[in-house]
């Protein structure tokens, strides 16, 4: 019986070669190895075929066009970045080929009526969902009723703003401060206005890095916010050292206690002598969704696979996923909080490594 050929485009060279390429290529290879060892898909072994896109969106689109029309691969996995997914999506849509991707989380791409594009982790409009649910829960002694948001005028920032508005409405929260910022924001002024507006927590699509980020966070504290009133849209870097109390979104974390997640983590380290990060888990989750969708469909028919994705639940290293018609996942992703130099998972209960703390400490940690 012929192999099932899976096609993809990855940035072996270019600006993402030392980051996303290593994470995604290793994750995809690990998924192929694991799945073939388990008997493949539908009793057929998997062959993985990919081309280098040099980190260029136009080249990425051409690679998928070649995979579909010249190589005639059976199914696809996604590239490694929103700037690669966006130009590729028209190619896969025209061919009615499902594209399961894990790194293109700009939700604007999913508001264009596309039918075959699916995201296997949280989108920018849902990064804050779990945190807002935690802070709106009636059992939380620090429950809030007013939130503030800070975001830049870019696709991810606008998706952040849309998400805060939508989840606030759903949870009965008031958006007391709408802080759209420009290229060089005056953070002390922004923070003073947010505090004066009565925002009890700040949901922040963080763009600043390095010292600029430290200065921005200090500006929030100086304005009157405690660290526990700050939530950042960025995935916490375990090598970082944020103020104790700050919350962050999590796509996936190495300390996720679920058995499936820990098995993935340990196998990745054994195979590559390297730490996996959230891009690695995202890539592996794409393979898991593809495996389960094709198995549920009972064939590699394009429409049957799409129908299976829309009608089934999926068990992945990202947790339980199901998908809406827009291609975005319906899931519950964890919330991280910095506690004494460590990003602990504090929500939901199934992923918790520590309870959330609410501190009044001011000033940056050393």
Order of alpha helices (4+ residues) and beta strands (2+ residues): beta-alpha-beta-alpha-beta-alpha-beta-beta-alpha-beta-alpha-beta-alpha-beta-alpha-beta-beta-alpha-alpha-alpha-beta-beta-beta-beta-beta
